[in-house]
């Protein structure tokens, strides 16, 4: 820097007009150049002399004199402030980065999962980070289904309905892996390309509806119902096949695709399912009564009539009076029975046709299944009326009831409808009661209970049947 420029900068500094960046440059020069410092001292003295000549307040003579130490201190202060600001910025960035790195990874949601009533399954999450919310499917979700059915619906519209046993994994928003199970897939055109990977093949949707079977014992299969798919055997990845509606393939012994007959009935299309609930000794045939084969000489109470007998599989109500009132038991209406003349054989009679009778002594049975939500129960019982004469022909007063829990007479369900045709003298009719449950039914897990009551008259019962139709409910 030439002397003129140096002096100009020193004078500007003394007048307080020098910019901060120029102060820093001047400070560097003064530190490195002894001649510059000499010039600085000379100008400071000159500046003070001028101040003394033109000002009369002695306290103000050196008010504008700025020594080099002060200049250096100002510069160091700015440097420290800058370093602190930089350090703070680095700290903030580090905190944000650590928060990002250490925070749990959020699941990538791809759809929802619903289960049919009574289903038993475990929904696991095998990816890193927080698991998805209950009922939500995410990349990394795994479904272990041991009983019943589940339905998964992806955000793309692709859906599957899987039956137990099933082991299914969500690999991506458009791909699942099925190690075991039977599942029906529906894929809309917008989700074309949805893929299913089994241990033996890969099935890629081309806009269709199809079923896939993955077995740990038998070869894997694919059945196409609508549209088309591309099926590729894992053992022969260079031999894919395009399958259209009405075709099916199974993995062949050599690892290829073997044409088989399609079977849509193997794949459920909805949660709705009707099945019969097992009832022990439902036809009262478990306890065989001996008979002598002569209906004309037979006397009531001998052999084919077991008075005060509790049928196997059933329990008796507590009479509350020591059990002295009324009777119950079973009797035979087979062709060689004494009672064949007064009570017709039941609708499904056979050579050993036996029925239950009760006179103010009721029975019940605890079933092995709990009450299910969103279900329709149908209880049917054959009701008989003995053929008698005169005033003895008063009809019986039977009752059929469905309840919950182990205590008879309590927590009885109210039927939504009944079909109780009039009794036939000497014959049989079928009574039916229908019960409909809501979404909150069965939450306590208590078992179902069937009750057969006779009231004050004699009741005749046979062929107790109970079925349930369950449908899934979507709440998400």
C-alpha positions in Angstrom: 0.0 0.0 0.0 1.5 3.4 -0.9 2.0 6.1 1.8 -0.9 8.3 0.6 -3.4 5.5 0.8 -2.1 4.5 4.2 -2.4 8.0 5.6 -5.9 8.4 4.1 -7.0 5.2 5.8 -5.5 6.2 9.2 -7.2 9.6 9.0 -10.5 8.0 8.1 -10.1 5.7 11.1 -9.4 8.6 13.4 -12.5 10.4 12.1 -14.6 7.2 12.7 -15.4 6.8 9.0 -13.4 3.6 8.2 -15.5 0.5 7.4 -15.0 -2.6 9.5 -13.4 -4.7 6.8 -11.0 -1.8 6.1 -10.2 -1.6 9.8 -9.2 -5.2 9.7 -7.0 -4.7 6.7 -5.3 -1.6 8.4 -4.7 -3.6 11.5 -2.9 -6.3 9.6 -0.7 -3.7 7.9 0.1 -2.0 11.2 1.1 -5.3 12.8 3.4 -6.3 9.9 4.9 -2.9 9.0 7.0 -0.8 11.5 7.0 2.2 9.1 3.2 2.1 9.0 3.1 2.2 12.8 5.4 5.2 12.8 3.1 7.0 10.3 0.1 6.0 12.5 1.7 7.5 15.6 2.6 10.7 13.8 -0.9 11.2 12.5 -2.4 10.5 15.9 -0.2 13.2 17.4 -1.2 15.6 14.7 -4.9 14.7 15.2 -4.6 15.4 18.9 -2.9 18.7 18.4 -5.7 19.9 16.0 -8.3 18.8 18.5 -6.6 20.8 21.3 -6.4 23.9 19.2 -10.0 24.0 18.1 -11.7 22.7 21.3 -11.9 24.5 24.7 -13.1 21.5 26.8 -9.9 19.8 28.0 -11.9 16.6 28.7 -12.6 16.3 25.0 -9.0 16.7 23.7 -8.3 13.1 23.1 -11.9 11.8 22.6 -11.3 10.7 19.1 -7.8 9.2 19.6 -8.0 5.4 18.9 -4.8 3.6 20.0 -3.7 0.5 18.1 -4.5 -1.7 21.1 -8.1 -0.7 20.9 -8.2 -1.4 17.2 -6.7 -4.9 17.9 -9.2 -5.5 20.7 -12.1 -4.6 18.5 -11.0 -6.9 15.8 -10.5 -9.8 18.3 -14.0 -9.2 19.6 -15.4 -9.5 16.1 -13.4 -12.6 15.5 -14.6 -14.2 18.8 -18.3 -13.3 18.0 -17.9 -14.8 14.5 -16.4 -18.0 15.9 -19.1 -18.3 18.5 -21.8 -17.8 15.8 -20.2 -20.4 13.6 -19.9 -22.9 16.5 -23.6 -22.3 17.4 -24.6 -23.0 13.8 -22.5 -26.2 13.8 -24.1 -27.2 17.1 -27.7 -26.6 15.8 -27.0 -28.6 12.6 -25.5 -31.4 14.7 -28.5 -31.6 16.9 -30.8 -31.7 13.9 -28.7 -34.4 12.3 -28.6 -36.5 15.4 -32.3 -36.1 15.9 -32.9 -37.3 12.3 -30.4 -40.2 12.7 -31.6 -41.4 16.1 -35.4 -40.8 15.7 -37.3 -44.0 15.0 -38.0 -44.7 11.4 -41.6 -44.2 10.5 -43.4 -47.1 8.7 -44.4 -46.8 5.1 -48.1 -47.5 5.2 -49.5 -49.2 2.2 -53.0 -50.4 3.2 -55.3 -51.8 5.9 -56.1 -55.2 7.3 -59.5 -56.7 8.4 -60.2 -60.1 9.9 -63.3 -62.3 9.8 -65.0 -62.9 13.1 -63.4 -65.7 15.1 -60.1 -65.5 13.2 -56.8 -66.0 15.0 -53.8 -64.2 13.5 -50.7 -62.3 14.5 -49.7 -59.1 12.7 -45.9 -58.6 13.1 -43.6 -55.8 11.8 -40.2 -56.9 10.7 -38.7 -53.6 9.4 -36.7 -51.1 11.4 -38.4 -48.4 13.4 -41.8 -47.9 14.9 -44.5 -50.5 14.0 -47.6 -49.3 12.1 -50.9 -48.6 13.9 -53.2 -51.6 14.6 -55.1 -52.6 11.5 -52.6 -50.9 9.1 -50.3 -52.6 6.7 -46.8 -51.3 6.0 -43.8 -52.4 4.1 -42.4 -55.0 6.5 -45.7 -56.2 7.9 -46.1 -60.0 8.2 -49.3 -61.8 8.8 -49.4 -65.2 10.5 -53.0 -66.6 10.2 -53.8 -69.8 12.1 -57.6 -69.7 11.9 -60.2 -67.9 9.8 -59.7 -65.3 7.1 -58.1 -61.9 6.7 -58.5 -59.2 4.0 -55.9 -56.7 3.1 -56.7 -53.7 1.0 -53.8 -51.6 -0.5 -54.0 -47.9 -1.1 -53.7 -48.7 -4.9 -57.0 -50.6 -4.7 -55.4 -54.1 -4.9 -56.8 -56.5 -2.3 -56.4 -60.0 -1.1 -58.6 -62.4 0.9 -56.4 -65.1 2.6 -57.5 -68.2 4.4 -55.7 -70.1 7.3 -53.1 -71.3 7.5 -51.3 -68.4 5.9 -47.9 -66.7 6.2 -47.9 -63.5 4.1 -45.4 -60.6 4.0 -45.8 -57.1 2.6 -42.6 -56.5 0.5 -43.6 -53.2 -1.2 -46.6 -51.1 -2.0 -47.2 -53.4 -5.0 -45.7 -56.7 -3.9 -46.4 -59.4 -1.3 -44.6 -62.6 -0.5 -46.7 -65.6 0.5 -44.7 -68.5 2.0 -47.9 -70.5 2.8 -51.6 -70.0 2.3 -54.6 -69.8 -0.1 -55.5 -66.3 -1.2 -57.7 -64.6 -3.8 -56.4 -61.4 -5.3 -58.4 -58.6 -6.9 -56.3 -55.9 -8.7 -57.9 -53.0 -10.5 -56.4 -51.6 -13.7 -54.8 -48.7 -11.8 -52.7 -51.1 -9.8 -51.6 -53.2 -12.7 -48.2 -54.9 -12.0 -49.1 -56.0 -8.5 -46.9 -59.1 -7.8 -47.1 -62.1 -5.5 -44.0 -64.1 -4.7 -44.3 -67.7 -3.5 -41.4 -70.1 -2.7 -41.8 -71.6 -6.3 -43.2 -68.9 -8.5 -43.8 -65.2 -9.2 -47.2 -64.0 -10.3 -47.6 -60.5 -11.8 -51.0 -59.1 -12.3 -52.0 -57.7 -15.7 -55.3 -56.3 -14.4 -57.3 -59.2 -13.2 -58.7 -61.5 -10.4 -56.9 -64.7 -9.6 -56.1 -67.1 -6.8 -52.7 -68.3 -5.5 -51.9 -71.4 -3.4 -48.5 -71.6 -1.6 -48.0 -74.9 0.2 -45.2 -76.3 2.3 -46.0 -79.8 1.1 -47.6 -79.6 -2.4 -46.6 -77.6 -5.5 -47.7 -74.0 -5.7 -50.6 -73.0 -8.0 -52.2 -70.0 -9.7 -55.8 -69.9 -10.9 -57.0 -67.0 -13.1 -60.7 -66.0 -12.9 -60.7 -62.6 -14.8 -58.2 -60.9 -17.0 -54.7 -62.3 -17.2 -51.4 -62.7 -15.2 -47.8 -63.5 -16.0 -46.6 -66.5 -14.1 -42.9 -67.3 -13.8 -41.5 -70.4 -12.1 -38.5 -69.7 -9.9 -36.7 -72.8 -11.2 -37.1 -71.6 -14.8 -37.1 -67.8 -14.8 -36.6 -67.6 -18.5 -39.9 -69.5 -19.2 -42.7 -67.1 -18.1 -46.3 -67.8 -19.3 -49.2 -65.4 -19.8 -52.4 -67.0 -18.3 -55.8 -65.8 -19.2 -59.2 -66.2 -17.5 -60.2 -69.9 -17.1 -56.7 -71.2 -16.9 -54.6 -72.5 -14.1 -51.0 -73.7 -13.5 -49.2 -75.8 -11.0 -45.4 -76.2 -10.5 -44.4 -79.4 -12.3 -41.9 -81.9 -11.0 -39.2 -80.4 -13.3 -39.9 -76.9 -12.0 -41.9 -75.7 -14.9 -45.6 -74.8 -15.2 -48.1 -77.6 -15.6 -51.6 -76.9 -16.9 -54.4 -77.9 -14.5 -58.2 -77.5 -14.3 -59.1 -74.1 -12.6 -61.1 -74.4 -9.4 -62.6 -71.0 -8.3 -64.4 -72.8 -5.4 -61.1 -73.2 -3.6 -60.8 -69.4 -3.1 -63.2 -67.5 -0.9 -64.5 -64.3 -2.3 -65.9 -62.7 0.9 -65.8 -63.0 4.7 -69.3 -64.4 4.7 -69.2 -68.0 5.8 -71.8 -70.4 7.1 -70.8 -73.4 9.2 -72.5 -75.8 11.6 -71.5 -75.6 15.3 -70.9 -79.0 16.7 -73.5 -80.1 19.4 -72.8 -83.2 21.5 -75.4 -85.9 21.2 -77.6 -83.6 19.1 -80.0 -86.4 18.0 -79.9 -88.3 21.4 -78.7 -91.4 19.7 -75.6 -91.7 21.9 -77.4 -93.6 24.6 -78.8 -96.8 23.1 -82.0 -98.2 24.8 -82.7 -101.9 24.5 -86.0 -103.1 23.1 -87.7 -106.4 22.9 -89.2 -105.9 19.4 -92.9 -106.5 20.4 -94.8 -103.2 20.2 -98.1 -104.9 21.2 -97.0 -106.3 24.6 -94.6 -103.5 25.4 -95.3 -101.6 28.6 -94.4 -98.1 29.2 -91.3 -97.8 31.4 -89.6 -100.9 30.2 -86.5 -101.0 28.0 -87.3 -98.4 25.3 -88.3 -95.8 27.9 -85.6 -94.4 30.2 -87.3 -92.4 32.8 -85.4 -89.7 34.7 -82.3 -90.0 32.5 -79.9 -87.2 31.5 -78.7 -87.6 27.9 -75.0 -87.8 27.4 -73.4 -84.4 26.6 -76.2 -82.4 28.3 -76.6 -80.9 31.7 -79.7 -80.5 33.8 -81.2 -77.3 35.3 -81.1 -76.9 39.1 -84.8 -77.6 39.9 -84.6 -75.7 43.2 -86.8 -78.3 45.0 -84.5 -81.3 45.2 -85.4 -82.5 41.8 -88.6 -84.1 42.9 -90.8 -82.4 40.3 -91.0 -83.5 36.7 -89.1 -86.1 34.7 -86.8 -86.2 31.8 -85.1 -88.9 29.7 -85.0 -90.4 26.3 -87.3 -92.9 24.5 -87.4 -94.7 21.2 -89.8 -94.1 18.3 -88.2 -96.8 16.1 -90.6 -99.1 14.3 -90.2 -101.8 17.0 -90.8 -99.4 19.9 -93.8 -99.3 22.1 -94.0 -95.5 21.5 -94.2 -95.9 17.8 -98.0 -96.0 18.0 -98.3 -92.6 19.9 -95.4 -90.6 18.4 -94.3 -90.6 14.8 -90.7 -91.1 13.8 -88.7 -87.9 13.5 -87.9 -86.3 10.1 -84.5 -88.0 9.9 -85.4 -91.2 11.7 -83.4 -94.4 11.3 -83.5 -97.9 12.8 -82.5 -96.5 16.2 -84.7 -93.4 16.3 -84.5 -91.9 19.8 -85.8 -88.5 21.2 -85.6 -86.5 24.3 -88.6 -85.8 26.5 -89.0 -83.4 29.4 -91.7 -82.6 31.9 -90.6 -79.5 33.9 -87.1 -80.8 33.9 -85.0 -78.8 31.4 -81.6 -79.4 29.9 -78.8 -77.3 28.5 -75.4 -77.7 26.8 -72.3 -75.5 26.8 -70.8 -75.2 23.3 -67.2 -75.0 22.4 -67.5 -71.7 20.5 -67.9 -68.1 21.7 -70.5 -65.7 20.5 -69.3 -63.9 17.4 -69.9 -60.3 16.4 -71.6 -59.4 13.1 -73.1 -62.8 12.8 -76.4 -64.6 12.2 -77.2 -67.7 14.3 -80.0 -70.1 13.3 -81.1 -72.6 16.0 -83.4 -75.4 14.7 -85.0 -78.2 16.8 -87.6 -80.8 15.8 -90.6 -80.5 18.1 -92.9 -83.5 18.7 -96.4 -83.9 20.1 -97.6 -87.2 21.4 -100.8 -88.6 20.0 -103.3 -89.0 22.9 -107.0 -88.9 23.5 -109.4 -86.5 25.1 -108.2 -84.0 27.7 -104.8 -85.7 27.8 -104.2 -84.2 24.4 -103.2 -80.8 25.6 -100.2 -79.6 23.6 -96.8 -79.4 25.3 -95.0 -76.1 26.0 -91.5 -76.5 24.6 -88.9 -73.8 24.4 -85.6 -73.5 22.5 -83.2 -70.8 23.7 -79.7 -69.5 22.9 -77.6 -67.9 25.6 -74.1 -66.9 26.6 -72.0 -68.2 29.5 -72.2 -71.2 31.7 -75.2 -70.4 33.9 -78.5 -71.7 32.5 -81.4 -69.2 32.3 -79.1 -66.2 32.3 -77.8 -63.9 29.5 -80.3 -65.2 27.0 -80.2 -63.8 23.5 -83.3 -62.2 22.1 -84.2 -63.7 18.7 -84.7 -61.3 15.8 -87.2 -63.7 14.3 -88.8 -67.1 15.0 -90.6 -69.7 12.9 -92.7 -71.8 15.3 -95.3 -73.7 13.4 -98.2 -75.3 15.3 -97.6 -78.7 16.8 -99.0 -81.7 15.1 -100.9 -84.3 17.1 -98.7 -87.4 17.0 -96.2 -85.8 14.6 -93.2 -83.4 14.3 -92.5 -79.9 13.2 -89.3 -77.9 13.0 -89.0 -74.8 15.1 -86.4 -72.2 14.1 -85.1 -69.1 16.0 -82.8 -66.6 14.4 -80.4 -64.4 16.3 -78.4 -61.5 14.9 -75.3 -60.0 16.7 -73.7 -56.6 16.4 -70.1 -55.5 16.3 -69.7 -55.6 20.1 -70.9 -59.1 20.7 -68.7 -61.8 22.3 -66.0 -59.5 23.6 -65.8 -61.3 26.9 -65.1 -64.6 25.1 -67.9 -66.5 27.0 -69.2 -69.7 25.3 -72.5 -70.2 23.7 -75.2 -72.2 25.4 -78.3 -74.1 24.1 -81.3 -74.7 26.3 -84.3 -77.0 25.8 -87.2 -76.3 28.1 -90.7 -77.8 28.5 -92.6 -75.5 30.8 -95.4 -77.2 32.6 -96.2 -79.8 30.0 -94.3 -82.6 28.4 -92.0 -81.5 25.6 -90.5 -83.7 22.9 -87.2 -82.8 21.2 -84.9 -84.2 18.6 -82.2 -83.1 16.1 -80.8 -79.9 17.7 -79.0 -77.9 15.1 -77.1 -74.5 15.2 -75.4 -72.7 12.3 -73.7 -69.4 12.1 -73.1 -67.0 9.2 -70.3 -64.5 9.8 -69.6 -61.4 7.9 -66.6 -59.1 8.3 -67.0 -55.4 9.3 -64.8 -52.6 8.0 -64.2 -49.8 10.5 -61.2 -48.1 8.8 
